[in-house]
Amino acid sequence: MDELAGRRVLVVEDEALVAVMVADMLEELGVVVVGPAGTLEEGLALAQHETLDAAVLDVNLRGERIDPVAEALAARGIGFVFATGYGEAPKGPFAATPIIDKPYGVERLAELLRSVIA
């Protein structure tokens, strides 16, 4: 059985079609999808209050950086992966966070989630 099955993964993504595709990929892996959240405020609320094992965070939500959500997850010891379509590399405290470039497939997503959950 895959170690991702039954894990709770937050998805924060502002593009509805991409959010649905990511949720579908995660469900294919047996993951319980939390969200998807389409705004910084929604993502932050879920990051602060939901039981989570990991997260997939779009770096840029309608011009706003995802940093507050990343900070909330880091404070709780929850691992996450940044997703970007612009090749943006996180700076500062998140420089070592795994990045997945859009578009991506289920295998790469699973690999990175396993690495942040382990």
Secondary structure, 3 states (H helix, E strand, C coil): CCCCCCCEEEEECCCHHHHHHHHHHHHHCCCEEEEEECCHHHHHHHHHHCCCCEEEEECEECCEECHHHHHHHHHCCCEEEEEECCCCCCCHHHCCCCEEECCCCHHHHHHHHHHHHC
